[in-house]
Amino acid sequence: MNNFWQFSKENIAVGLFLFALFLGAGNIIGPPLLGQQAGDHITLAMIGFLITGVGLPLIAIIAAARAGGDLYTLSSRVHPMYGLIFTSVIYLTIGPLFATPRVATVSYEIGVVPFLEYLPASVLESWVPLFLTSLVFFAIVLYLALNPTKMVDRIGKVLTPILLLIILILFIKSLVTPMGAPGAAQGKYIDNPLTEGFIQGYITIDVLSALVFAIVILQTLKSRGIMEPKRQITTMIFSAVVAAIGLAFVYISLGYIGATSVAEIGYLDNGGQIIRQATAVLFGDFGKVLLAATIILACLTTAVGLIVANAEFFNRVFPKLSYKGLIYTFTFISAMLSNIGLTKLIEVTVPVLFFMYPLAIVLMLVSFIDHYFNESSLVYTLTLLPTAFVALHDALYSETRSFGWYTDIVSVLPLYEHQLAWVVPALVGLVIGIILYNVLPKKQHYAQ
């Protein structure tokens, strides 16, 4: 028992650090919107959201830990080239090409804009305020990212407890002085709250982030002198559980605030507007400061983690590219893209998430049973090919556009109406792969 408490005490900070890396823009603005739209169906919708936003990331950390904390090693079980491309796309998507610019833009829109109301409309609507905000934001990110071994102390022990306290204050105030009862469910939440909540969890990018953050945690453990693989895995799993508990608390709290806000602020278009106006109702002008602190702290910590993770990966794959040079490069790219604006970034990236998420989920789940077929690339390939076929359709398809025979094939699959048509093809591919593994000569099972 004493050993357990000593282990917990030593590694709580690592778990809080991992939680802080997860908790970014999408994690703050997603649950309030889900709460409003799900309304009186909030319980089922939140369960679905927690599966994607908490359960699967926890599994992803464990899967990556078992693979040595390395997504590239894990995905290379399909094929080395697949591993390089798949891993690179994930890193760039959750890094400088989308997630990192997004956190800066959200910090600006929710944490800065409310304090710029005195400026002339011509200035506020120009590029200048966002540009200056992104400049300061990424200067801080650069400072923290250049010395990642100190991030646990700076973030895990200081910033994260403050962030949790702010969200706790918001939640308690919403319970003590509730804004109202949950409204009626909207849209797809009326008939399919569970699966719609599951799909909306994609926007958090938590599963993709988990596969990437594993290497950051591994590097942190090594910097602390933890070199034994078994102890590394145990500590990473413990850290993932701590982060999962924190994420669940945040999602449930913010989802509840969104669900009970309709009577006071009405239905709004995005979670940023909801949490901003709900906080103003609960705390008045003080709420602006409280919300700004929450958003900026969350976004800063996530941006640092994403920049560090990208630099670690590409430095390892391309050793001639220096770690510090990559830090500077990814920070610069993120700062520039953040000035495109949140709406455009989301429009471009959502289809990518609909394609990448099923592939990531299937990859990590199959990795837990691959000892039964000796990590055969044949089994991995036959499982992921049909998954990719359906996921690509989901990424391209919209309610106003179909793709002829492509849509005709995919639309007859089970769970199509829930945007989960990839599940059955993945299972069929897995079964066929395992059968062939036991039939074909073993030399045909592995990629060259």
Secondary structure as UniProt FT lines:
FT   HELIX           2..22
FT   HELIX           25..38
FT   HELIX           39..41
FT   HELIX           42..50
FT   HELIX           51..55
FT   HELIX           56..66
FT   TURN            67..68
FT   HELIX           71..75
FT   TURN            76..78
FT   HELIX           80..93
FT   TURN            94..98
FT   HELIX           99..106
FT   HELIX           107..112
FT   HELIX           113..115
FT   TURN            117..118
FT   HELIX           121..124
FT   HELIX           128..145
FT   HELIX           148..150
FT   HELIX           152..159
FT   HELIX           160..176
FT   HELIX           187..189
FT   TURN            190..191
FT   HELIX           193..200
FT   HELIX           201..204
FT   HELIX           206..223
FT   TURN            224..225
FT   HELIX           229..259
FT   HELIX           262..265
FT   HELIX           271..283
FT   HELIX           285..317
FT   TURN            319..320
FT   HELIX           323..337
FT   HELIX           338..340
FT   HELIX           342..367
FT   TURN            368..369
FT   HELIX           370..373
FT   TURN            374..375
FT   HELIX           377..396
FT   TURN            399..400
FT   HELIX           405..410
FT   TURN            411..412
FT   TURN            414..415
FT   HELIX           416..418
FT   TURN            421..422
FT   HELIX           423..439
FT   HELIX           442..444
//
